[in-house]
Amino acid sequence: MRKDEMNEVTFAKAAELSQGKAAQYLRQAHECNADILIVKHSTPYVVLMSYERYLELTKRQVKKGKRL
């Protein structure tokens, strides 16, 4: 796991999820309100984020008048 200080995003390899670290990443996303980018084969695969962060992003889109 590595953190990109510029964008405040934590990067993790998909293989780490099967090595027992999935719970650690889920806890980090929830407790620290962190965004975690899972990378598979050197390609962005999926993003983990807290529910509060998700709500914040959707509210911004609604304020801008964009449909979800």
N, C-alpha and C positions, 0 to 999 in steps of 0.2 A: 504494500500500500504506500502510495506517495501522495503528497499534497502539493498542489499548484497554488502558491501563495497569491498569485495575481488574480485568479478567479475564485479563490476560496472553494475549490473543488478537490475532492479526494479521489484519486485514481486507484482502482483495484483490478487485479486480473481475475477473469471468470474462474480459472482453475482454483483460486483461493477459496471460492465459495464451497467447493466440494471437500476442502481440507478442514472443515469445521469452523471456518471463520464467518460463515453467513450470519450467525447470531450476533457476532461482534459488529458487523457492518450495520445490521438492522438497529441495534442498540445505539450505535453512533449516530445514525440518521435521525433517530427519534430523540435522544437525549440532548444532542449537540446541535440539532437543527441543521445537520450537515448534508450537503449534496455529494453523492458518491457515484462516480462514473465507472461502470463496469466495462472493462475492455476485453474483447475476445479476438484472438488472432490479430492483435495490433489495430483493431477497429472498434470504435465505440459501439457498445452492444445494448446497454440499458442504464438508466439512471435511478438510483434510490434517493428518495427525499422524504422528509417527514410530512405528515398529513397537514400540519400547520403551514408548511412551505407551499404545498400544493394549493391550499385554500387561498393563500396570499397571491399566487400566480393567477389563479382563476378570477379572483376579484379584480386584478389589474386588467385582465382581458375584458371583463364585463364593463368596467369603467371606460375603456376605450371604445366600447360599442361593438366589439367583435364577438361573434357567436363561437361557442365552444363545441 
